[in-house]
Amino acid sequence: MNLIRIDINNSELTYGVPDSGGTETVYYLGQSFTGIVEEYNNDILIAEMQYDNSYSSGRIARYWNNGQLKGKSFEKHNRFYGSTKFWD
């Protein structure tokens, strides 16, 4: 399955009212968002967050500026589940 990838600074990406757990939902072009939000620092990918129907659901990855994986975790409906790993 190919998911749409959107830059976190895209003006069409908006955040909704926090859910009951205090986490914001994500919308793109006014619609519930399913895909991956990417964050860059000076054109270097530093984070990827996966969303399903506006909720963070799936892999969350952080990267060092050299492209190496810094950490990863998983979420389902805006809640962490499973293990979280970080690397030096």
Contacts in CASP RR format, 6 or more apart in sequence:
PFRMAT RR
TARGET T0000
AUTHOR 0000-0000-0000
METHOD contacts of the structure
MODEL  1
MNLIRIDINNSELTYGVPDSGGTETVYYLGQSFTGIVEEYNNDILIAEMQ
YDNSYSSGRIARYWNNGQLKGKSFEKHNRFYGSTKFWD
3 34 0 8 1.000
3 35 0 8 1.000
3 36 0 8 1.000
3 50 0 8 1.000
4 28 0 8 1.000
4 34 0 8 1.000
4 35 0 8 1.000
4 36 0 8 1.000
5 35 0 8 1.000
5 36 0 8 1.000
5 37 0 8 1.000
5 38 0 8 1.000
6 12 0 8 1.000
6 13 0 8 1.000
6 28 0 8 1.000
6 33 0 8 1.000
6 35 0 8 1.000
6 36 0 8 1.000
6 37 0 8 1.000
6 38 0 8 1.000
7 13 0 8 1.000
7 37 0 8 1.000
7 38 0 8 1.000
7 39 0 8 1.000
7 40 0 8 1.000
8 37 0 8 1.000
8 38 0 8 1.000
8 39 0 8 1.000
8 40 0 8 1.000
8 47 0 8 1.000
9 40 0 8 1.000
10 28 0 8 1.000
12 28 0 8 1.000
12 29 0 8 1.000
12 30 0 8 1.000
13 26 0 8 1.000
13 27 0 8 1.000
13 28 0 8 1.000
13 33 0 8 1.000
13 37 0 8 1.000
14 26 0 8 1.000
14 27 0 8 1.000
14 28 0 8 1.000
14 30 0 8 1.000
15 24 0 8 1.000
15 25 0 8 1.000
15 26 0 8 1.000
15 27 0 8 1.000
16 24 0 8 1.000
16 25 0 8 1.000
16 26 0 8 1.000
16 27 0 8 1.000
16 54 0 8 1.000
17 24 0 8 1.000
17 25 0 8 1.000
18 24 0 8 1.000
18 25 0 8 1.000
19 25 0 8 1.000
19 55 0 8 1.000
19 78 0 8 1.000
21 78 0 8 1.000
22 78 0 8 1.000
23 55 0 8 1.000
23 56 0 8 1.000
23 78 0 8 1.000
25 32 0 8 1.000
25 54 0 8 1.000
25 55 0 8 1.000
25 78 0 8 1.000
26 33 0 8 1.000
26 37 0 8 1.000
26 51 0 8 1.000
26 54 0 8 1.000
26 55 0 8 1.000
26 56 0 8 1.000
27 33 0 8 1.000
27 54 0 8 1.000
32 53 0 8 1.000
32 54 0 8 1.000
33 51 0 8 1.000
33 53 0 8 1.000
33 54 0 8 1.000
34 51 0 8 1.000
34 52 0 8 1.000
34 53 0 8 1.000
34 54 0 8 1.000
35 50 0 8 1.000
35 51 0 8 1.000
35 52 0 8 1.000
36 48 0 8 1.000
36 49 0 8 1.000
36 50 0 8 1.000
36 51 0 8 1.000
37 48 0 8 1.000
37 49 0 8 1.000
37 51 0 8 1.000
38 45 0 8 1.000
38 47 0 8 1.000
38 48 0 8 1.000
39 45 0 8 1.000
39 46 0 8 1.000
39 47 0 8 1.000
39 48 0 8 1.000
39 49 0 8 1.000
40 46 0 8 1.000
41 65 0 8 1.000
44 63 0 8 1.000
44 65 0 8 1.000
44 67 0 8 1.000
45 63 0 8 1.000
45 67 0 8 1.000
46 62 0 8 1.000
46 63 0 8 1.000
46 64 0 8 1.000
46 65 0 8 1.000
47 60 0 8 1.000
47 61 0 8 1.000
47 62 0 8 1.000
47 63 0 8 1.000
48 59 0 8 1.000
48 60 0 8 1.000
48 61 0 8 1.000
49 56 0 8 1.000
49 60 0 8 1.000
50 56 0 8 1.000
50 57 0 8 1.000
50 58 0 8 1.000
50 59 0 8 1.000
50 60 0 8 1.000
50 75 0 8 1.000
51 57 0 8 1.000
52 58 0 8 1.000
55 77 0 8 1.000
55 78 0 8 1.000
56 75 0 8 1.000
56 77 0 8 1.000
56 78 0 8 1.000
57 75 0 8 1.000
57 76 0 8 1.000
57 77 0 8 1.000
57 78 0 8 1.000
58 74 0 8 1.000
58 75 0 8 1.000
58 76 0 8 1.000
59 72 0 8 1.000
59 73 0 8 1.000
59 74 0 8 1.000
60 72 0 8 1.000
60 73 0 8 1.000
60 74 0 8 1.000
60 75 0 8 1.000
61 69 0 8 1.000
61 71 0 8 1.000
61 72 0 8 1.000
62 69 0 8 1.000
62 70 0 8 1.000
62 71 0 8 1.000
62 72 0 8 1.000
63 69 0 8 1.000
63 70 0 8 1.000
64 70 0 8 1.000
68 87 0 8 1.000
69 87 0 8 1.000
70 86 0 8 1.000
70 87 0 8 1.000
71 84 0 8 1.000
71 85 0 8 1.000
71 86 0 8 1.000
71 87 0 8 1.000
72 84 0 8 1.000
72 85 0 8 1.000
73 80 0 8 1.000
73 82 0 8 1.000
73 83 0 8 1.000
73 84 0 8 1.000
73 85 0 8 1.000
74 80 0 8 1.000
74 81 0 8 1.000
74 82 0 8 1.000
74 83 0 8 1.000
75 81 0 8 1.000
END
